[in-house]
Amino acid sequence: MNQKNNPFWGTIGFVLIFYGMLFPALTTDWSLYIFEEINRSLNEEDSGKLLVTAFSYITRNTITFSMVFFGALFLAGYITGSIATLRFQAVYIAIALSALFGINFLYKEYYSFLPYLLTIGAILFFSSYLPKQRYFVWTFLILLTLTTISFQWLNLIPSLSDYGFGQNDISVSLKAVDDFLTDHNLFNTITLLFFLIFFVIAVIFTTLIHLFSKQIATLKLYQAQGKELQRIRNDLIESKVYQEMHTLVHDLKTPLVSVEGLLSLMEMKVPDTDEKTKSYYNRISRSITRMKDMISDILYEDVRKELPAQQLMDYVLSHLSTDDLPIQFEMNIAKDVPLLHVNKIRFARAISNILENSMIYLTDRGGKISIEIYQENGQTYIQIEDNGPGIEQANLVNIWQEGFSTKNSSGIGLPFVKRVVENHLGNIEVVSKPGSHTRTTITLPNPSRKETVS
């Protein structure tokens, strides 16, 4: 609950305090009724009626001071900007006691400050154990009401009168009639009992809320730890797969060098007149060179080459199994798109992951996947959109988390895409409307003159 710089909360607090101070004037009939019942219980010598009248008095005071104390929460929170500081507590006490002074001044009630200072202290002590979260205001209101009712009963204990409790006109009249009827036996026992009952309820309420809050915090901690363990597990899986792939790709270089050497020897033995055979050897040699380049791209993530967007997309689509699928592909590459400075293999794999995600949802129902590449404001945009079922908002916020998947897969696809894009100093954004479409936009900075790594 953060009230800093929000005048709405300050206004609410001021209004509650104002109505709390105004409440005695608005309920003069209630006060007259209490005095009449006190006289009636005296005339009829009815201690039961006196006790009922005491309940009416406690209710009236509880409403009055609950509004004051509750309003002080909002006003002090607005002034200090936080409800979890000693400054807030000092301001809260000052506001509440100032309102009590105002009530005494306006109505000549002669409320003693000591009982209400104890009430405020108990409220602040108990509230320090309440979680300062979403429902703090309501739990504070319940605690405040229980504590106020509890300490209001202390004003009717005759033995505490010498200590400043119950000095206003109504409480003095109630205790005087109790003295006449029961020699203080009624109020010395019953009022103490009611004080203990409501005080114990306040303690139990605070304890339960505090323990419940700790359980929630522990549960959230366990959930966070579970997610972290899942992330570590996925990292280990991906790392193991990557290491195995890295080893295999590295081992390919040895036989590839042997093939290249043998090809050179065979080419030397071909007669100069056999142009057709020589062309075959040249094609094989170019293929070997491309394979060596691909191996370098896989082994060294930081390898970057400049290549046209069309060439990148042709490479991506050539490795997708699109045959016999009811999916229509549309691609539009603007003419002014500059060369892309990327690691061809890894970036192509990232785009393939996005396309494969769309294809999974369109395989049965059919649909269209649109690819648009354009430049704007010194950046190149690669936008992929499908007209599939879309992604629910609840899932959309989790798609970048390691291990998260709606298709019972490993959940490393989109996190891998995000890492690749960010490793190229780019950004990626997914926007989806359930039942309509999903649009993925990759933004890359246009390359300056960089040294091309081969």
CORDA-V792674 format. One record per backbone hydrogen bond with DSSP energy under -0.5 kcal/mol. NH is the residue of the N-H (numbers start at 1). CO is the residue of the C=O. Records with the same first field share a line. If there is no record, write none. Layout:
NH=CO, CO
This chain:
3=1
4=81
5=78
6=3
7=5
9=6
10=6
11=7
12=8
13=9
14=10
15=11
16=12
17=13
18=14
19=15
20=16
21=17
22=18
23=19
24=20
25=22
26=22
27=23
28=25
31=27
32=28
33=29
34=30
35=31
36=32
37=33
38=34
39=35
40=36
41=37
42=38
43=39
44=40
45=41
46=41
47=45
50=46
51=47
52=48
53=49
54=50
55=51
56=52
57=53
58=54
59=55
60=56
61=57
62=58
63=59
64=60
65=61
66=62
67=63
68=64
69=65
70=66
71=67
72=68
73=69
74=70
75=71
76=72
77=73
78=74
79=75
80=76
81=77
89=85
90=86
91=87
92=88
93=89
94=90
95=91
96=92
97=93
98=94
99=95
100=96
101=97
102=98
103=99
104=100
105=101
106=102
107=103
108=104
116=112
117=113
118=114
119=115
120=116
121=117
122=118
123=119
124=120
125=121
126=122
127=123
128=124
129=126
130=127
133=131
136=133
139=135
140=136
141=137
142=138
143=139
144=140
145=141
146=142
147=143
148=144
149=145
150=146
151=147
152=148
153=149, 150
154=150
155=151, 152
156=153
157=154
158=156
160=157
161=158
163=160
164=161
165=160
172=168
173=169
174=170
175=171
176=172
177=173
178=174
179=175
180=176
181=177
182=178
183=178, 179
184=178
185=182
188=184
189=185, 186
190=186
191=187
192=187
193=189
194=190
195=191
196=192
197=193
198=194
199=195
200=196
201=197
202=198
203=199
204=200
205=201
206=202
207=203
208=204
209=205
210=206
211=207
212=208
213=209
214=210
215=211
216=212
217=213
218=214
219=215
220=216
221=217
222=218
223=219
224=220
225=221
226=222
227=223
228=224
229=225
230=226
231=227
232=228
233=229
234=230
235=231
236=232
237=233
238=234
239=235
240=236
241=237
242=238
243=239
244=240
245=241
246=242
247=243
248=244
249=245
250=246
251=247
252=248
253=249, 250
254=251
255=251
256=252
257=253
258=254
259=255
260=256
261=257
262=258
263=259
264=260
265=261
266=262
267=263
268=264
269=265, 266
270=267
274=271
275=273
278=274
279=275
280=276
281=277
282=278
283=279
284=280
285=281
286=282
287=283
288=284
289=285
290=286
291=287
292=288
293=289
294=290
295=291
296=292
297=293
298=294
299=295
300=296
301=299
303=300
305=342
307=305, 340
312=308
313=309
314=310
315=311
316=312
317=313
318=314
319=315, 316
320=317
322=320
325=322
327=325
328=367
329=327
330=369
332=371
334=332, 373
337=334
340=307
342=305, 340
344=342
347=343
348=344
349=345
350=346
351=347
352=348
353=349
354=350
355=351
356=352
357=353
358=354
359=355
360=356
361=357
362=358
363=359
366=362
367=326
369=328
370=385
371=330
372=383
373=332
374=381
376=379
379=376
380=444
381=374
382=442
383=372, 381
384=382, 440
385=370
386=438
387=368
395=392
396=392
397=393
398=395
399=395, 396
401=398
403=411
404=401
416=412
417=413
418=414
419=415
420=416
421=417
422=418
423=419
424=420, 421
425=422
426=421
427=443
429=441
431=439
433=437
435=389
436=433
437=433
438=386
439=431
440=384
441=429
442=382, 440
443=427
444=380, 442
446=378
447=339
450=448
452=450
453=304
454=452
